[in-house]
Amino acid sequence: MCNCERPQISEVNRKYATSSDFCRIFSGELKSLYRLAFLLTTSHAEAEQCMLASFDEALRAHGVHSAWAYSWCKRTVIKQSLQLITGNWTRCDKAPDQWESSREESGASWCFNEITQLGPLERFVFVASVLESICDRECSLLFGCAVSEVAHARMRALEQLSSVQTSNWEQFTENPLSSAVA
């Protein structure tokens, strides 16, 4: 399984991430990585599948520079989510799960539920490009579509989200969106 003990090689001298590093990342960032998986899949069951597959891939990873290990984990969650959704961009038959949160995250809960109402491509593009700050070119490579399609999908997502009652957004934006997702 996962040996989460501190590696014997100094962090400064080690070039590549180890399975222990990935264990620490998944342990320490479990909430934010799960939120990312949930926002992309709109399903708690699929988010769990995505997390397990991502963790499994991380444990088998070689050649990931230690400085980029966390970013690599987020990209892996995005790719695993895509594998669950790909070929089914028009999944209209299934209503998204609701994000259930504690009282402290009531604004985040509302916002997450609004994001899950987006169409799959719009949701993936919004989450990747707006929330995760992935450039359009990289999004186009991840999603297998043209850069212009990424831009159009983001515009559709922003238009749909902007039509939501502004008082809800104003209440939520008292706490930055990036801190709710991170």
N, C-alpha and C positions, 0 to 999 in steps of 0.2 A: 504494500500500500504506500502511503505517503510518509516519508520520513521528514518531519518538519523541524528537525534540529538545525541549529545554526551551522552552516558549512564551515569547514576548517580553513578553507582558503579565504584570505582577506578579500572583502568586498571591493577594495580599491584595485587589487591586482587581478581579480577575476574578470574575464572578458565576457563570458557567456552565462546566461541564467541557467540555474540548475532546477531540478524538480523541487528542491526545498524552497527556492525563491518563488516558484509558482504556487506552492502550497501556501506560503505566507501571503502572496498577493490575493489568492482566492479566499483565504481566511479573513484577511483584513479588509478586503473590498467586496465581500460577498453581497452586501445590500445593494451597492451601486451596480455591480455586474448583474445581479438578479433583476433590478429595475430596468436596466438596459434590455435584457432578454425579454422581460414582460412587455415593455413598450413596443418591441419589434414583433413579438408573436401574438400579443393580446390574450394570451392564455397562460394561466399559472402552470398547468400540466406541461405545455410546450416549453415554457420558460425553464422549468426544472430539467426537462430533457436537454435543452440547449446548454444549461449550466454543466450538467454531467458530461456531455460530449465535449464541451470546451475544456473542462478540467482534465478529462482523459487525454485530449490532444496536447494540452500543456505538459502533462507528465511525460509524454513521448517526444516533446520538442527538443531539437538540437540546433545549435547555431543562432539562438536568439540572443542578441546583445543584451547584457544585463541592464543597461540604461533604458532600453526600450521594452522591457518585459511587461510592464503594466499596459502600455499601449498595444502591445501584441495580444494580450489577454482580451482587451476590449474588442479588437478587430476579430479575434477568434469567436467571441460571443456573437458579433454581427454576422460573421460567415456561417456559423452554426444555425443562427436564426433564419438566415436566407435559405439554407438547405431544407429547413422545415417548411418554408413558405413557397419556395421557388416552384414555378409551374402552376401555381394556384393564386396568382395575383388578384383574382376576382372571387375570393372566398367570401361570398355574401351570405352563404347559408348559415353561418355560425355567428352569433352575437359575441362580441368580445367580453371577456371576464371583467369584472369590476376590480379596480385596485382598492383593496381594503387596507386602511392605514390607521395608525394611532391618532389620537387627538392632535398631537403636535404637527402632523402632516396633513391636516384636513385640506389645506390649499393644494398641496401636492397631489392628494387623492383626486380632487376635482380636476386638476390639470391633466393628470395621467389618464383619467377616464375620457377626457375630451380628445386627447391624442390618439387613444385606441379607436376612436370613431372614424379616423381617417382611413382612406383606402390603403391597401398594403404598400403600393409603391410610394404614395405620398407620405405615409407614415415612416417608411424606411428612410426616404430622402430627408424628411424633416428631422428625424432623430439623428441620423448620421451627420448631415450638413449643418444643422442649426445647433442641436444640443451637444454633439460631439466634435464639432468644428472640423469635419473632414471635407477637404476641398472637392469641388464638383468633378474634377478629373478622376480623382480616386473613387468617388461615389459611382461614377459611370463604369469604372473597371469592376468595382465590387458587385454592382447590380446588372452588369452586362447590357448597358444601354448607352445611348449617346449623351454627351454632356448637355446638349440642349434639352433632352428629355428630363434630365435631373433638374435643370433650372425650371422647366415647366411644372414638374411634379412638386417642387418646393413652393412655387407660386400658388398652385392649387391648394396645397396644405395651409399656407399662410392665409389665403382667402377664406378657407373654411374655418380656420381657427379664429380669424378676425371677426367672423359673423357671430361668434359666441358673445353672450352678454358681457360688455366691457367691465362692469362692476366686479364680476368674478375674477377677471384678469388683474384688475387693479388691486384687489384683495390679495391675490396670489403673489404678485410681483413685489410686494413688500419684502419677501424673501426671494432672492434671485433664483430663477429656474435652474441654472447650472448647479447651484448648491443642493437643490432638491433631487436632481438626478445623480449627482456625483456621489 
